[in-house]
């Protein structure tokens, strides 16, 4: 189901890094130490924004990634 908050996301299992591109800003953030189960919950959630705010935001280390032009 499309999200009004999350434009795209990618999960790297070996590093447990979740990359999220947000809309409408287009900003990219990497979230670290994300368990595979948490990513699966986000991926299959009916409301990705709500799941993100409840289970990921302010719970895991992260950094904003500056996009290269």
Beta strands, then each sheet from edge to edge (+ up, - down):
strand 1: 6-12
strand 2: 17-22
strand 3: 28-31
strand 4: 62-65
sheet 1: 1+ 2- 3+ 4-
end
